[in-house]
């Protein structure tokens, strides 16, 4: 007696259906190989979200800087205050003492290293 091994009996009927097999291959193609695959689309969506949050941050920062610039352009006292605080400028007959908090000291130390 000759026994034949029938491969069709081992494969489920759902996979043997050519329409379902075509749909499965299509989804695999879309998931992995297409230029607009889902993996790349997910990465693009994450990057888009990051860029939107950056945009919000920078628009707020621009508005704050505009207000500061307006204050500096309109009042000489504010200009002098800004120059003294940011650039450590002083008058000829003054002594300047800089007191740093521990957080500022760590920040400066990191920049120098």
Backbone as CSV, one residue per row, in Angstrom:
resi,resn,N_x,N_y,N_z,CA_x,CA_y,CA_z,C_x,C_y,C_z
1,UNK,0.824,-1.147,0.000,0.000,0.000,0.000,0.896,1.248,0.000
2,UNK,0.604,2.152,-0.870,1.380,3.374,-0.998,0.612,4.501,-0.294
3,UNK,1.321,5.128,0.645,0.715,6.246,1.353,1.211,7.549,0.743
4,UNK,0.304,8.394,0.479,0.673,9.701,-0.052,0.402,10.741,1.022
5,UNK,1.334,11.660,1.107,1.173,12.740,2.074,0.513,13.896,1.360
6,UNK,-0.644,14.269,1.791,-1.394,15.327,1.143,-1.179,16.624,1.930
7,UNK,-0.495,17.581,1.317,-0.203,18.860,1.959,-1.463,19.704,2.171
8,UNK,-2.434,19.532,1.329,-3.647,20.328,1.434,-4.423,20.021,2.711
9,UNK,-4.281,18.834,3.195,-4.986,18.482,4.426,-4.388,19.192,5.642
10,UNK,-3.113,19.509,5.604,-2.450,20.159,6.732,-2.679,21.677,6.768
11,UNK,-2.952,22.282,5.622,-3.157,23.731,5.545,-4.631,24.019,5.812
12,UNK,-4.916,24.949,6.736,-6.321,25.275,7.022,-7.026,25.818,5.785
13,UNK,-8.313,25.596,5.729,-9.108,25.991,4.566,-9.131,27.506,4.391
14,UNK,-9.031,28.239,5.494,-9.067,29.697,5.407,-7.867,30.216,4.630
15,UNK,-6.705,29.622,4.842,-5.493,30.080,4.154,-5.476,29.600,2.708
16,UNK,-6.130,28.477,2.423,-6.154,27.984,1.050,-7.047,28.834,0.149
17,UNK,-7.918,29.615,0.720,-8.796,30.483,-0.061,-7.934,31.582,-0.695
18,UNK,-8.004,31.693,-2.023,-7.127,32.628,-2.725,-7.449,34.091,-2.407
19,UNK,-8.675,34.420,-2.080,-9.034,35.797,-1.761,-8.470,36.208,-0.394
20,UNK,-8.609,35.322,0.546,-8.081,35.626,1.878,-6.555,35.661,1.834
21,UNK,-5.951,34.765,1.094,-4.500,34.761,0.946,-4.033,36.068,0.297
22,UNK,-4.761,36.563,-0.692,-4.424,37.835,-1.343,-4.537,38.999,-0.359
23,UNK,-5.581,39.008,0.466,-5.755,40.070,1.460,-4.630,40.032,2.488
24,UNK,-4.240,38.848,2.927,-3.141,38.717,3.899,-1.842,39.236,3.309
25,UNK,-1.558,38.853,2.075,-0.336,39.328,1.411,-0.388,40.852,1.234
26,UNK,-1.544,41.393,0.895,-1.697,42.836,0.746,-1.389,43.559,2.052
27,UNK,-1.937,43.075,3.183,-1.684,43.719,4.474,-0.224,43.603,4.896
28,UNK,0.397,42.490,4.604,1.827,42.355,4.905,2.622,43.353,4.074
29,UNK,2.241,43.488,2.804,2.923,44.447,1.934,2.769,45.876,2.470
30,UNK,1.567,46.244,2.858,1.304,47.588,3.383,2.057,47.804,4.698
31,UNK,2.082,46.802,5.556,2.750,46.932,6.852,4.256,47.109,6.718
32,UNK,4.879,46.405,5.790,6.334,46.345,5.792,7.025,46.944,4.571
33,UNK,6.500,46.719,3.391,7.292,47.010,2.196,6.911,48.273,1.444
34,UNK,5.746,48.756,1.593,5.288,49.926,0.847,6.045,51.175,1.299
35,UNK,6.159,52.154,0.418,6.869,53.390,0.782,6.122,54.169,1.859
36,UNK,4.826,53.985,1.961,4.016,54.615,3.009,3.573,53.572,4.035
37,UNK,4.485,52.704,4.426,4.115,51.628,5.340,3.742,52.171,6.713
38,UNK,3.119,51.343,7.518,2.599,51.791,8.798,3.707,52.130,9.784
39,UNK,4.827,51.478,9.694,5.945,51.769,10.593,6.476,53.177,10.325
40,UNK,6.700,53.493,9.061,7.180,54.836,8.709,6.116,55.884,9.037
41,UNK,4.863,55.534,8.840,3.783,56.469,9.148,3.734,56.770,10.647
42,UNK,3.941,55.753,11.477,3.961,55.956,12.925,5.129,56.872,13.322
43,UNK,6.297,56.652,12.738,7.447,57.509,13.030,7.175,58.950,12.596
44,UNK,6.544,59.107,11.438,6.221,60.448,10.952,5.212,61.149,11.866
45,UNK,4.243,60.408,12.372,3.257,60.988,13.280,3.909,61.423,14.584
46,UNK,4.846,60.625,15.104,5.572,61.003,16.317,6.382,62.265,16.086
47,UNK,7.066,62.334,14.946,7.865,63.515,14.627,6.972,64.748,14.454
48,UNK,5.817,64.571,13.830,4.880,65.672,13.662,4.409,66.195,15.018
49,UNK,4.103,65.296,15.931,3.677,65.709,17.271,4.792,66.476,17.975
50,UNK,6.021,66.000,17.858,7.165,66.673,18.474,7.350,68.071,17.874
51,UNK,7.218,68.177,16.565,7.369,69.473,15.908,6.258,70.445,16.309
52,UNK,5.055,69.940,16.501,3.966,70.823,16.939,4.222,71.338,18.348
53,UNK,4.707,70.482,19.240,5.000,70.949,20.594,6.161,71.942,20.582
54,UNK,7.160,71.692,19.738,8.265,72.643,19.599,7.762,73.983,19.072
55,UNK,6.854,73.922,18.131,6.299,75.149,17.545,5.576,75.973,18.608
56,UNK,4.791,75.305,19.447,4.096,76.014,20.529,5.099,76.667,21.479
57,UNK,6.135,75.916,21.833,7.143,76.451,22.741,7.812,77.692,22.137
58,UNK,8.206,77.591,20.877,8.932,78.694,20.260,8.038,79.909,20.003
59,UNK,6.769,79.700,19.716,5.888,80.861,19.559,5.717,81.588,20.886
60,UNK,5.596,80.841,21.977,5.536,81.484,23.292,6.838,82.211,23.593
61,UNK,7.951,81.564,23.262,9.260,82.174,23.520,9.443,83.453,22.692
62,UNK,8.997,83.445,21.452,9.096,84.634,20.595,8.277,85.770,21.185
63,UNK,7.084,85.456,21.679,6.240,86.491,22.272,6.896,87.100,23.508
64,UNK,7.483,86.264,24.351,8.193,86.760,25.538,9.363,87.645,25.127
65,UNK,10.128,87.209,24.136,11.275,87.994,23.678,10.848,89.315,23.038
66,UNK,9.719,89.314,22.339,9.218,90.562,21.760,8.884,91.578,22.853
67,UNK,8.253,91.087,23.925,7.915,91.981,25.031,9.173,92.546,25.671
68,UNK,10.177,91.680,25.871,11.444,92.142,26.452,12.117,93.165,25.544
69,UNK,12.118,92.900,24.266,12.739,93.815,23.319,12.021,95.160,23.316
70,UNK,10.718,95.123,23.371,9.956,96.373,23.420,10.301,97.166,24.681
71,UNK,10.403,96.481,25.824,10.769,97.154,27.074,12.165,97.763,26.974
72,UNK,13.090,97.035,26.366,14.464,97.539,26.251,14.545,98.748,25.322
73,UNK,13.762,98.735,24.272,13.801,99.850,23.319,13.111,101.099,23.842
74,UNK,12.163,100.933,24.758,11.385,102.095,25.191,11.922,102.768,26.450
75,UNK,12.644,102.046,27.307,13.061,102.623,28.585,14.550,102.387,28.810
76,UNK,15.291,103.476,29.045,16.736,103.350,29.266,17.060,102.661,30.587
77,UNK,16.195,102.811,31.578,16.443,102.125,32.861,16.407,100.607,32.685
78,UNK,15.446,100.144,31.904,15.368,98.698,31.636,16.585,98.230,30.849
79,UNK,17.058,99.051,29.929,18.243,98.705,29.157,19.458,98.582,30.069
80,UNK,19.617,99.512,30.977,20.738,99.468,31.919,20.619,98.257,32.839
81,UNK,19.425,97.983,33.312,19.199,96.820,34.183,19.544,95.526,33.450
82,UNK,19.108,95.429,32.203,19.396,94.237,31.404,20.900,94.063,31.202
83,UNK,21.587,95.141,30.872,23.029,95.067,30.639,23.763,94.664,31.912
84,UNK,23.351,95.172,33.040,24.000,94.820,34.308,23.762,93.356,34.668
85,UNK,22.536,92.876,34.470,22.214,91.505,34.858,22.779,90.475,33.886
86,UNK,22.645,90.719,32.626,23.033,89.709,31.644,24.519,89.729,31.300
87,UNK,25.102,90.900,31.223,26.482,91.013,30.775,27.438,91.459,31.877
88,UNK,26.940,91.546,33.100,27.742,91.905,34.272,28.489,93.228,34.069
89,UNK,27.819,94.172,33.488,28.424,95.487,33.289,28.291,96.298,34.578
90,UNK,29.234,97.188,34.779,29.219,98.011,35.992,29.734,99.401,35.678
91,UNK,29.434,100.312,36.573,29.945,101.663,36.445,31.388,101.677,36.937
92,UNK,32.188,102.661,36.537,33.617,102.665,36.904,33.881,102.666,38.415
93,UNK,33.032,103.254,39.194,33.305,103.337,40.634,32.580,102.255,41.439
94,UNK,32.102,101.194,40.793,31.361,100.137,41.481,32.178,98.853,41.534
95,UNK,31.875,98.038,42.539,32.391,96.679,42.612,31.234,95.735,42.308
96,UNK,31.547,94.642,41.620,30.512,93.718,41.195,30.734,92.381,41.876
97,UNK,29.734,91.886,42.569,29.775,90.583,43.222,28.688,89.712,42.607
98,UNK,29.071,88.538,42.139,28.119,87.617,41.516,27.867,86.479,42.495
99,UNK,26.631,86.310,42.892,26.239,85.252,43.809,25.424,84.236,43.014
100,UNK,25.907,83.006,42.978,25.250,81.957,42.218,24.540,80.988,43.143
101,UNK,23.381,80.519,42.703,22.719,79.434,43.409,23.403,78.135,42.999
102,UNK,23.256,77.057,43.770,23.887,75.787,43.381,23.469,75.304,41.994
103,UNK,22.231,75.527,41.619,21.771,75.101,40.288,22.489,75.878,39.187
104,UNK,22.657,77.172,39.369,23.374,77.981,38.371,24.836,77.585,38.305
105,UNK,25.416,77.259,39.465,26.815,76.848,39.508,27.020,75.544,38.741
106,UNK,26.110,74.584,38.894,26.202,73.315,38.156,26.054,73.552,36.661
107,UNK,25.168,74.457,36.297,24.925,74.754,34.879,26.182,75.336,34.241
108,UNK,26.847,76.245,34.929,28.069,76.849,34.408,29.189,75.816,34.356
109,UNK,29.275,74.966,35.361,30.298,73.930,35.389,30.134,72.966,34.223
110,UNK,28.883,72.587,33.901,28.655,71.696,32.767,29.066,72.326,31.449
111,UNK,28.790,73.621,31.283,29.150,74.306,30.045,30.659,74.344,29.868
112,UNK,31.398,74.521,30.949,32.857,74.632,30.858,33.513,73.276,30.630
113,UNK,32.867,72.189,31.027,33.482,70.857,30.847,33.112,70.306,29.542
